[in-house]
């Protein structure tokens, strides 16, 4: 028998599950406390004519440090519901808007 002891790491980190949904969008409002509104655009093909149409969705995301500004490009991921409409959280700011 080997008497080596192993200790588990005690630092708590947020571990992302592989395959989690990640969306990229533009911040259209940061007027709320710790909340940003992110506009996510996607292209949808018209079933009859084949033309690609631009569809958009506005999602509320949790920004713990209030670091995102209007016009920034950000990535968000789903989380547990934090309020009635807010069930996403900010992962990273990809590109800052011009000041």
N, C-alpha and C positions, 0 to 999 in steps of 0.2 A: 504494500500500500504506500502510495506517495502522499506525503503530508503537506503538499503545497497548498497555499490558500490563494484563492482568486477573489478579487474584489470587483464589483460592478462599478462602472463610472457613475459618479454622483451628480455630475452636471446635467441639468435639464435642458434639452434642446428640442426644438420643434422638428419632428421628423416628417418629411413629406412622403406620402404613399406614392408609389410608382403608378402612373396612369391617372393621377388626379387631374381634374380639368383645370386648365390655365387659360385665361382669356386676356387679350391685349386690347386696350382702348385708350381713349383720350379723356382727361379730366375736364368736365364742363362746369363743375361747381365745387368749391371748397368752403362755402360759407357756413357750413354746420360744424359743430365741435366734434373732432375725431371722426368725421364722415366726409367722404367725397362721392360725387356723382360721376360715374364713368360711362361714356358713350362707346358702345362696342358695335362696330359695323361689320356686316357680312354680305357676301354676294350670293344671290339666289337666282337660279335660272328659271325663266318663264317657261311653263310646260308646253305651251302652244307655239310661241314665237321663237323661243330659244335665246332671247335677249337676257343679259345678266342685269338684274335689278339690285340696287343697294338698299338693304334693310338695316335698321339700327335698333338697338335696345339700350335703355338707360338703366344702369344698375347702381345701387348704393353699396359702398364698400367701407370697411372700417380702416381708418388711418390713425393708429395709436399715437404717433408722434406729430401729427398735423404737418407733415413734411411735404406733401404733394400740393402743387399749385395748379391753377387753371391753365390748361394748354399742355400740361405734361403728358407724355405717353407712359402708361403704367401697365403692369401685369397684376391680375387679381385671381384669387382662387376661392372656391366655396368653403364655408365654415358653418358652424352651428348658427341658427338664427339669433341675432343680437338685438333685433327689434322687429317691428312688423314688416318692414321692407328691406332690412339690411341683413343679408346672409352671405356676404362676400368679405374678404379681407385683402388688404394691399400686400403684395409680395415684394415688388421692386419698382423703382422708378427707372424706366429705360432711357428716356430722353427728357431733358428739362426744356421748358418753353423759354423763348427769348424774353428777357426782362422788359 
